[in-house]
Amino acid sequence: MTTSVHQLDDGAWISVNDTRVMPVSNLWRLRDHDFCRCDLADVLAEGFVEVGVDVSNVEARIAGQCIICGASGVTGWLRMGAVDPETDEFRAVVPNSVHQPCLPSR
């Protein structure tokens, strides 16, 4: 099955298979990142700048600001969730969990 992934409303939402699944206003906790100098960054998402699919994983790069140090920038690729290949159902990650950017595969 093909998974359709898009940014909607100027990067405010991610749509998977024509359903809004992830809003931009979440706080993302990042470890092992290059977003800022914080060991554990708390990045307030301001917009999705790129979205893509890697096998069944939906990934995105987020523009935002670290609320700890104030740095602004764009994250590496973060996993937003996965699409079950049998049911085509999207299962989102928990944004306020601790995340590690994916290795660049694009």
N, C-alpha and C positions, 0 to 999 in steps of 0.2 A: 504494500500500500504506500502511496505517496502522502507525505505530510506537508501541508501548506502552512507556512509560518510567515507572518507579516507584522510590521509595526503599524499601529493605528494612532490617529489623533496627534500627529507630529511627535511620535515617540512616547506617548503617554501610556500605551497599552501594547502587549504582545497578543496577537491572535494566532491560535492554532486550529487549523481546519475550520476556519470561519467562526470561531468562538473566542471571545475575549477571556484570557486566562490569567494574565499577570499585569497588575497596575504598576506604575512607575514609582509611586510615593513610598516604597518600602525602605527600611534601613537594612543594609547588607553588611554583615560582619565578615571581614576578610583577613585571612592569615596567609603567609607565604605569598605575598603580592608585591607589585611594584607601583601601587597607586600613590603611596606616601611613605613617610618614614616611621609611622606607627607600627609596632609589632602586630597589633590587632586593630585594624582600621574599622571604624563605624561609618560607612559611606551611605549618605542619604541620596537615594536615586532621584535624579532630576529628569532623565530621559534615556530611552533606549536608543543607541546610535547604530547598532548592527544586530541583526538576529540571523540565526542559521540553525541547521539541523546536522548533527553528526550521528549517523546511524539512526537510533530512535531518540537520542537526547536533543532537546531544544536548548540552545545556548544563546547568550546575548552579551553584548558589551554595553556598559551603563556609564553615562556621564553623571557625575555627582560631586559631592563635597564630603570630606571626612569631618564629622562633627567633633572629633577630638582635637585635631591640629589645624583645621581650616583649609587644608589643601584641596584643590579642585582638579579634576581630570577625568579620564576614561579608564574603566577597569579593563582587565584582560577578559577573556571569554569566561563567562560564568554559566553553570548549568541551571536552567530555569525549571527543568522537569524532564519527563520522558513520556513518550506516546507508546502505549501498549500495542504491539503489532497485531495482536489477535482481536482486540476490541476497539482499537483506534481511540481509546480514552486517554486523555492527558492527565498525568499525575504531577502536580507542581511540588517543587522543593519548598521547605519552610524558609522564607527569606531571612528571618532574624536568627537562624542557626549560623554556625560558623562555616564559611565557604572558602575554598581555595580555587583560584582561577585555573582553568584547564590549560594543559600544554597547548601551544599554538599548533593547530592542525590545518589551518587554512593558508 
